[in-house]
Amino acid sequence: FDPTYDNLLAAVKDATNTGIREAGIDVRMSDIGAAIQEAMESYECEIGGETFPIKCIRNLNGHDIRQWSIHGTKSVPIVKGGDQTKMEEGETFAIETFGSTGKGYVREDMECSHYAKVADAPRVPLRTTSAKTLLKSIEKNFGTLPFCRRYLDRLGHDKYLLGLNNLVQAGIVQDYPPLVDIKGSYTAQYEHTILLRPNCKEVVSRGDDY
């Protein structure tokens, strides 16, 4: 990698490790977010002779993880705020942080390629045969876990975009388009998964290479 961006990478790594240290049973989300923001925004990055403060991407966050649902109902903020929700024993969380040399706010842009079936999707009539066939395949192969269009190609599906768009419009499948900050900015992300056991906090994703 280009060493120009080492500080950006260091910022998100430090922020994530700070979030891991702060996390625990009965800890409030607001306290974790404040600590993450302080760590992240202590860094700056020099690019092309110009110094950029590294900002938390404030509209992204970590989250709890539940069985067959990568994104649960609890959010782990990466900026200070008033969320008084507490972490609880037995819960699993993705502590993930996002840093940017731009505005620190992302929006959807470009063509979507990633999707996931909504866990409590409404039961609605589907207009096309391709949507019905595709839904059965999604339920069989992915359940509510994320998938990309390349996976559908590998399963032998073709000409499925109309059906896929039908499922998205019906609220059965959620689309996840790419997220971007302002043009010319650089972003980075780092995360770990933790499990809050009764007597310890286990970082289940930690290994020799990460």
C-alpha positions in Angstrom: 0.0 0.0 0.0 1.0 3.6 -0.5 2.5 4.9 2.8 0.8 8.3 2.1 -2.4 6.8 3.6 -0.8 5.0 6.6 -2.2 7.6 9.1 -5.7 7.1 7.7 -5.4 3.3 8.2 -3.9 3.9 11.7 -6.8 6.1 12.6 -9.5 3.5 11.9 -7.5 0.7 13.5 -6.9 2.8 16.7 -10.5 3.8 16.8 -11.7 0.2 16.4 -9.4 -1.0 19.1 -10.6 1.9 21.4 -14.1 0.8 20.8 -13.2 -2.8 21.7 -11.6 -1.6 25.0 -14.6 0.5 25.9 -17.2 -2.1 25.1 -18.6 -4.4 27.8 -21.7 -5.5 29.6 -23.8 -2.5 30.8 -21.7 0.0 28.9 -23.7 2.7 27.2 -23.4 3.2 23.4 -22.9 6.9 23.8 -19.7 6.4 25.9 -18.3 4.0 23.2 -19.1 6.5 20.4 -17.4 9.4 22.2 -14.2 7.3 22.9 -14.1 6.2 19.2 -14.5 9.7 17.9 -11.8 11.1 20.2 -9.3 8.4 19.0 -10.2 8.8 15.3 -10.1 12.5 15.2 -6.7 12.7 16.9 -5.2 11.8 13.5 -4.5 13.7 10.3 -3.2 12.7 6.9 -0.9 14.6 4.6 -1.8 14.1 0.9 -0.1 16.0 -1.9 1.4 18.5 0.5 -2.0 19.3 2.1 -3.0 18.2 5.6 -6.4 16.7 6.1 -8.0 16.0 9.5 -9.4 12.5 9.7 -13.1 12.5 10.5 -15.5 9.8 11.6 -18.1 9.0 9.0 -21.0 10.0 11.2 -23.8 8.3 9.4 -22.1 4.8 9.6 -21.8 2.7 12.7 -21.1 -0.7 14.2 -24.0 -3.0 15.3 -25.0 -6.1 17.0 -25.0 -9.4 15.2 -27.8 -12.0 15.5 -28.4 -15.5 14.2 -28.9 -15.2 10.4 -28.9 -11.4 10.7 -25.6 -9.7 10.2 -27.1 -6.3 11.1 -29.2 -6.6 14.3 -31.2 -3.9 16.0 -28.6 -2.2 18.2 -26.2 0.4 16.7 -22.7 1.1 18.0 -22.1 4.8 17.2 -18.6 6.1 16.2 -19.4 9.7 17.3 -20.5 11.2 20.6 -24.2 11.4 21.1 -27.0 10.7 23.5 -27.7 7.0 22.9 -28.2 5.5 26.4 -28.7 1.9 25.1 -26.5 -0.6 26.9 -24.6 -3.7 25.8 -25.8 -6.8 27.4 -24.3 -10.2 28.4 -24.3 -12.8 25.6 -24.6 -10.2 22.8 -22.3 -10.2 19.8 -21.2 -6.9 18.2 -19.3 -5.7 15.1 -17.1 -2.9 16.4 -16.4 -1.1 13.1 -15.2 2.3 12.4 -15.0 4.4 9.3 -12.7 7.4 8.7 -12.5 9.9 5.9 -10.4 12.8 4.7 -13.6 14.3 3.3 -16.8 15.6 4.9 -17.3 12.5 7.1 -20.7 11.8 5.6 -21.5 9.3 2.9 -24.3 8.9 0.3 -25.3 6.1 -2.0 -23.9 6.2 -5.5 -23.2 4.1 -8.6 -24.6 0.7 -9.5 -25.7 -1.6 -6.8 -24.3 -5.1 -6.6 -25.0 -6.3 -3.0 -28.3 -7.4 -1.5 -29.9 -9.3 1.4 -33.3 -10.7 2.0 -35.2 -8.8 4.7 -35.8 -11.0 7.7 -39.3 -9.9 8.4 -40.2 -9.2 4.7 -43.8 -8.6 3.9 -45.8 -11.3 2.1 -46.8 -9.5 -1.1 -47.8 -10.9 -4.5 -45.0 -10.8 -7.0 -45.7 -9.6 -10.5 -43.1 -11.6 -12.4 -42.2 -15.3 -12.7 -38.5 -14.3 -12.6 -39.0 -12.7 -9.2 -40.8 -15.7 -7.8 -38.0 -18.1 -9.0 -35.3 -15.8 -7.8 -36.8 -15.5 -4.3 -36.9 -19.3 -3.9 -33.2 -19.5 -4.9 -32.3 -16.7 -2.5 -34.1 -18.3 0.4 -32.5 -21.7 -0.4 -28.9 -20.5 -0.9 -28.5 -17.4 1.3 -31.5 -17.1 3.6 -31.1 -13.6 5.1 -27.4 -13.4 4.7 -25.9 -10.9 2.1 -25.2 -11.9 -1.4 -23.9 -10.2 -4.6 -25.0 -10.5 -8.2 -21.8 -12.6 -8.9 -23.2 -15.3 -6.6 -26.4 -15.4 -8.7 -24.3 -15.8 -11.8 -22.5 -18.7 -10.3 -25.9 -20.4 -9.5 -26.7 -20.2 -13.2 -29.2 -17.3 -13.1 -29.3 -15.0 -16.0 -31.6 -12.2 -17.0 -32.6 -11.8 -13.4 -32.3 -8.0 -12.9 -36.0 -7.4 -13.6 -36.9 -10.0 -10.9 -34.3 -8.7 -8.5 -35.6 -5.1 -8.9 -39.1 -6.4 -8.3 -38.0 -8.0 -5.0 -36.3 -4.8 -3.9 -39.4 -2.6 -4.8 -41.6 -5.0 -2.9 -39.5 -4.6 0.2 -38.5 -8.3 0.2 -34.9 -7.7 -0.6 -32.8 -4.8 0.6 -30.3 -3.3 -1.8 -26.9 -2.0 -0.5 -25.4 0.4 -3.1 -21.8 1.7 -2.8 -21.3 4.6 -0.3 -19.1 7.5 -1.2 -17.9 10.7 0.5 -17.1 13.8 -1.5 -15.1 13.4 -4.7 -11.3 13.3 -4.2 -11.5 12.2 -0.5 -10.2 8.9 0.9 -11.9 6.6 3.3 -11.0 3.5 5.3 -12.7 1.0 7.5 -11.6 -1.5 10.2 -13.6 -3.8 12.3 -13.6 -6.7 14.7 -16.3 -9.0 16.1 -16.7 -9.3 19.9 -18.7 -11.6 22.1 -19.7 -10.5 25.6 -19.3 -13.6 27.8 -20.3 -13.5 31.5 -16.7 -13.1 32.7 -14.8 -11.9 29.6 -14.9 -10.0 26.3 -13.8 -12.2 23.5 -12.6 -10.8 20.2 -13.6 -13.7 18.0 -12.2 -12.3 14.7 -8.7 -11.6 16.1 -6.0 -13.7 14.5 -2.3 -13.7 13.5 -3.1 -11.9 10.2 -5.7 -9.4 11.4 
